[in-house]
Amino acid sequence: MTTTAQELTIHGIDLPLTAEDVSPVIWQSLITGGYEAKEARQARRLLRGGDRVLELGSGIGVITAVMAKTEGVTIWSYDANPHTVALARRVAAANGIKNVTFNHGLMTAGQPETHSFYIRRDFWMSSMLESQGPYEDVISLPSQNIDDFLVRNRINVLVMDIEGAERELLGSAALDGVERIFLELHDHLYGLAGVHDIFRTMTERGFIYDPRNSSGPCVLFTRDDGVVRSYCPDDL
């Protein structure tokens, strides 16, 4: 991570942002290089040429940009916060990224409905949960059916950082055609019981936890390719 008075670079991504664009907490995380560091390391290993990715919870687009550097991938990125969608588009433009489509919206399983979304100063705490803490604004958003989107766009990789909503979404979605799911767990919102629910659901859908491509709460679930892996201590 490098920074000057004119520029900020993190995880190899140029950020045309200022301290006024984000909260003091997030700005400090950006300038020290800690912002989404685990996610960035894993995202570089996640994708392959030809992957078609649906990202839910793009934030300011740092991980989106990291993923977009993989040659031959196509990404559809969604966030419910209109402010961060605008920042993510700015980040993509500054890095010459043209293989990402950014959208303001929500994905859910089942019939589309209108949902309340609570926007917080620390945008990474924004969520559909009013009980998560004080918020600056609340907006109403219509949802899209995630399974329809996955099939229509032939998505094979799903990436999520959606502040606890992953528990319900993964429990209800069919996920047809998806080969890999990379997400951040939020046990501070649903406890270990919620983590158990997600792992159980993934097993029922035919996915397996991949320990070599997971780190703490940032976990990868993948379809079993039947190949026994060779021992590699650097991956453990």
Salt bridges, closest charged atoms under 4 A:
ASP21 OD2 - ARG90 NH1 3.09
ASP51 OD1 - ARG180 NH2 2.89
ASP161 OD1 - HIS186 NE2 3.22
GLU163 OE2 - HIS186 NE2 3.32
GLU166 OE2 - HIS186 ND1 2.91
GLU179 OE1 - ARG180 NH2 3.42
ASP197 OD2 - ARG167 NH2 2.57
ASP197 OD1 - ARG200 NH2 3.25
ASP210 OD1 - ARG229 NH1 2.87
ASP235 OD1 - ARG45 NH2 3.12
ASP235 OD2 - ARG212 NH1 3.76
